Amino acid sequence: MIRQSNTACNAVALYVDRRALAQQIAGEEEQRRALADFLGWLGRGG
């Protein structure tokens, strides 16, 4: 039983880690797009 419990915990932890990583990557992509838009706007003279 303890092994199954640890396995379930590991599976949940892996899912949470992947979800957190996906959210972090999405946030970074949003920041990159915002910066690119700003720099493009700045380069066009505002």
C-alpha positions in Angstrom: 0.0 0.0 0.0 2.8 2.5 0.9 4.4 1.9 -2.5 1.1 2.7 -4.3 0.7 5.8 -2.2 4.2 7.0 -3.1 3.7 6.2 -6.7 0.4 8.2 -6.7 2.2 11.1 -4.9 5.0 11.1 -7.5 2.5 11.1 -10.4 0.6 14.0 -8.8 3.8 15.9 -8.2 4.9 15.3 -11.8 1.6 16.6 -13.0 1.8 19.7 -10.8 5.4 20.3 -11.8 4.5 20.1 -15.5 1.5 22.4 -15.0 3.6 25.0 -13.1 6.3 24.8 -15.8 3.7 25.3 -18.6 2.3 28.3 -16.7 5.8 29.8 -16.3 6.6 29.3 -19.9 3.4 30.9 -21.0 4.0 33.9 -18.8 7.5 34.3 -20.2 6.2 34.1 -23.8 3.7 36.8 -23.0 6.5 39.0 -21.6 8.5 38.4 -24.7 5.6 39.4 -27.0 4.9 42.5 -24.9 8.6 43.5 -25.0 8.8 42.9 -28.8 5.7 45.0 -29.3 7.1 47.8 -27.1 10.4 47.8 -28.9 8.7 47.7 -32.3 6.6 50.7 -31.2 9.6 52.5 -29.9 11.5 51.8 -33.1 8.6 53.2 -35.2 8.9 56.5 -33.2 6.1 55.8 -30.7 
